[in-house]
Amino acid sequence: MIQNTLPAILPTKDGMSSYTPGGAMPLTMAMREEANCAASMLLLKRKSPPPQEPPAKRARKKSVSFSEMATVTVRSMSEDDLKKQWIQPEEYQVIDADRRQTLRAWTDAKGDCRGFDEEECCLTGLEQILTPQRLLQRKATNQQYRRLLLEEQYFQHQHGFRDPQALSQISQLFSRQPAQRAHLRAVLMDPTRW
């Protein structure tokens, strides 16, 4: 059974309450609409409860997102321009000859790189070929940095926070030496300095 009476205190449209003596009073259609409107306004004005702390372990949604689709157009090129875009077989032969010359010089020097002319012999990228010890050392270093990075990620996950800066610092440990070496070579080979 639906009750057609209102409580003794009614909220009005202006937010104030009006008192009806004698307890309840019969509802008219206009009063019912006014009561519904007032109840809706009270619900809207009600403050939300304070935020609760997230549980220690919560399920994360795994998702993959892709960037916006890009349209790539190829401008028409002449056959000669197209060939110039790629390394030619003759250039590969020159690169291979330089690599062989560098390896021969390194073997003749018995691994002592201090006397190498960096313009003539560049060992960058050939570390894996030079000695098995260097290859093993490089693999061990890579594994150590990966382990450190994964441990930091696991620590952050267990404690419920994300610190990309800490992950970045660990990552920079791994790339700092090659980056410094490349920067030094670029500075030394900069023709504007001469």
N, C-alpha and C positions, 0 to 999 in steps of 0.2 A: 504494500500500500504506500503510495507517495504522500508525503506529508505536505500539506498546503499551508504551513505556518512558518513564520520567521522567528528567529530568536529575538530576545528583548533588545539587543544592541545590533543595529544594522550599519554597515559601512555605506557611505554615500559616495557619489561621483567625485566630490572634491577631496576625498581622502579622510574626512571627518566621520565620526560615528554618531548616530542619533539613537536616543534611548526611547523605547516604547514601553510606557507603563503597563503593568498587568501581564508581563511575561511575553507570550507569543501573540501574534496577530495574524489574521487571515491574509493570504497572498493574493494579489491581483496580478494580471499578466505583466503590467508595467513594473510592478515591484519585483517580480521574478527576474525580468530582464536586467533590472538595476542590480539585483543581488548577484547575478551571474557576471555582470560587467565588473562589479566591485571585487568579486572573488578572483577574477582573472587578473585585475590590476594588483591585488595583493600577492598573487603568485609571481607576477613579473618583478615586483619590488623586493621579494624575498632574496636575501643574500645566499649565495651558494656556500656550502660547507667548506671549511678550510681544506686545502689539498692534503691528501694523505701521502705518506712516504711510500715510494714504490717498494714492492717486496724485494728481498735480497736477490732472489733468482726469479727472473721472469722470462717467459718465452719471447724470443725476438722474431719478428716477422722477417723472413728472408725474401728479398725481392730483387729483381733485376730491372734496371731502367736503361733506356737508350736515349741518346741525344736526338735532337730533331734531325729529320732526314735532310740531307743536303743533295742538291742536284749538281753533278759535275759535268761540265761540257768541255769538249776537246776542240780547240781551234784547229783549223786546217793548217797543216804544215807541209812544207815541201819534203821531198825524199831526203835531201841533204840535211835539212834541219832535224828531221826525225832521227837520222843516223847520229847526229852530234849529241843527242840526248843520252845515248848509251855508250858504255865503254866498248871500244872497238877491240877486235882480237889482237891487233898490234900493241895496244895499250896494256892488255892482259899479259902479253909476253914481256913487256918492259917491267911491269910490276913483279912478275914471277922471277925475272933475272935479278932485280934488286933484292928480293927476298932471299934468293940463293946466295948472292954475294954477302949479304948480312950474316947469314948462317955460317958461311965459310969463314968470314972474318972472326966471328965469335968462337968457332972451333979452333982456329989458329991461335987466338989469344987465350985459349984454355979457360974461357968463362970470365976473363977479366975485362970488364967493359969500360974501365976508366980511360983508356987511351982511344976510345972510339970517337971518330968525327961524326957528330950527330947529323950532319948534312949528308954524309955518305951511308952511314949504317944506323938504322932506327930499329930498336928491338921491340917497340910498342906493338902489341898484338901477337908477338912471336913467343911469349913467355911459356906457353904450353908445349912448344916444340923443343925448347932449349934443354931442359933436364927433367927427369921424372920427379926429382926432389922439389923443384919449383912448382910443378903441377900439383903434387900432393900438398904442398904448403898452401897454395892458392885455394884448393878445395877445402882444406881444414879451416882456413880463414873465412871462407864463404859460409861454411856450415856453422861456425861460431857466431857470426853476425846474424844469420837466420834464426839460430836458437835464441839469441838475446832478444831479437825482435818479437818472436813468438811468445817468449816468457813475459815480456812487457805487455803484450796484448792480452794474454791470459790473466795477468795480475789486474789489469784495468777492468776486464770483464768480471772477475770475481768480486771486485770492490765496487762495481756499479758506476764507474765513471769512464769518460773518454778523454784522453790527453794526446791529441795529434802531435803536439810539440815534442813530447817525450819520444814518440815513435820516429819523428823526423830527426831528432838528434842521434838516435841509434842508427838510423839509415845513413846519416851523414858520416858517421864513423867509418862505414864501409866504403863510401864513395869519396872521402876526403883525399886520400893519397892519390888516386888516379886524377882527380880534379886538380889538385895542386900541381901534379906533374904536367898535365895538359896546359894549365895556365902558364907555368914557367916556360914551357916550350913555345907557347904562343907569344909570350913577351920577348923571349930571346930571338924568335924568328921574325918579329915585327919589322918590316922594312922601313917604317916611318921613323924608327929610332936611329937609323944610320945617317 
